[in-house]
Amino acid sequence: MSPVFFRRLPAAAARALAHPWPWPRRCAVVLALYAAYLPLSGANRLPFDAGEYWGLAATFFGPGLRFSLLHYAVMLRGYLGPLLLVPVRALCYATGWPAIAGAQFMGLGWAVLLFGVAGPAVWAAATGRALRGGAWLLAVALGFAFWRGHFNYSLQDAPALTLLLLALAAGARPGWRWAALSGVLLAAALNLRPVYIACAPGTAGWLWWHARGLGRGPAARRWAAAVAGAALVLAPQVAINYRHFRKLTPLVLATDDGRLPLYLKQLNWGTAFQRYESSLDPAHYGGVAFADAAGAQQLRAVPGGAFGSYGQYLGFAARHPLAVAGRCARHLFNGLDVWYPTPYPTQLRPLGPGPGQLLNYAVLALGLAHLLRRRAGGPAGPRGLGSGWVLLALGFPVVLALPTLVECRYLLPLHLLLLTAAAEAAWSRRWWAAPRWRQALALAALAAVLWGGWRLAAATAAQLQAGDVPTY
């Protein structure tokens, strides 16, 4: 923050904001913030995917309410997300709470873990520098501004990211027990969000980075412990897949009809549409898609009017590399262009850019600039290649999401990373003490970013498509 801001603060407050906070204090702040917000947020039911997850928690119980993991027989979703909701459903049954209250109770816990523990721990491990109290508070405030409504619902995006971050934090600790915990948490994230299979290379590299110099024996024990921890979580999925679907795999089958994988359907949708919102607005209830006219025309030219295999899509991408690259770039913008702080807006209008979006563009630009100017190994920079493995673990799921029908929650890892970087940059006195010419150049670049973002968001909003996306 500005030096003037620091001079106006009481000495005790300035010291508190200038130093990292212990995790119990961070958790208490997040707990108070979301405990005050969630009951007053206006959410009153669990629609669409959130309601589906809540309902799946009951499928573990057979006749006579006998519980078994093998009662779960769903191809589309992993077992762990619904399983974690079982205690909350039982609590709602015992207390008479509505389902939305149970989901908010669960969301409160995930918010505390994500913002109070997991995020700060990984930032400190990757950069070698813990977030100062003021920067952390600003990061929490930005996360609240753009994502607060997601913790009302039993969706898996924030839980999966939290578990991935905890896996990375555990992997940075010495000893085979922490490696085992890292394997457990990574496998849990993968089961919650199958696209997180893309996190495996980055997480493996992170584990390798922290095993350097340990010697062959300790390193082998760490790897064995990590694999055993992952196997412990994935073994029930293997049993479920084989018993019900005769598929011997630890991965979620991720298909809703046994024919096309969901990701392949997403590639079809992502070619014909550039953005998707789930809406509770009575005027636009259900799925709201924004068309990509050029992509829809190219898709109609594909034999059968849709990609029937991954090979067919890869052949299409090879024939139209510039179109696919441009589409992914547009999806990247739309995924980071957060219009609503909730996955289920009750009022879709007005569409497109507004004051909140301008703040978002400014924050993302600041965060990206801060990440780009960091020098590896420098006093304010990350610890060489180690931080690169974290970026790969967080970035690969985003890369896999870009060709698909993008929703903002798919880019949650990247958006929160940029918010955190922006918070650290804004709290750093270096930004405010830069030469005037550099500040003027930065303001000019920011004005260009705001203008460009406004134009792109308005162009996307103009492509509102009536009705839901087609089935394949």
Buried (B, 14 or more C-beta within 10 A) or exposed (E): BEEEBBEEBEEEEBEBBBEBBEEEBBBBBBBEBBBEBBBEBEBEBBBBBBBBBBBBBEBBBEEEEEEEBBBBEBBBBBBBBBBBBBEBBEBBEEEEBEBBBBBBBBBBBBBBBBBBBBBBBBBBBBBBBBBBBBBBBBBBEBBBBBBBBBBBBBBBBBBBBBBBBBBBBBBBBEBBBBBBBBBBBBBBBBBBBBBBBBBBEBBBBBBBBBBEEBEEEBBEBBBBBBBBBBBBBBEBBBBBBEEBBEBEEBBBBBBBEEEBBBBBBBBBBBBBBBBBBBBBBEEBEEBBBBBBEBBEEBBEEBEEEBBBEEEBBEEBBEEBEEBBEEBBEBBBBBBBBBBBBBBBBEEBEEBBBEEBBBBBBBBBBBBBBBBEEBEEEEEBBBBEEBBBBBBBBBBBBBBBBBBBBBBBBBBBBBBBBBBBBBBBBBBBEEBBEEEEEEEEEBEEEBEEBBEEBBEBBEEBBEBBBEEEBEEB
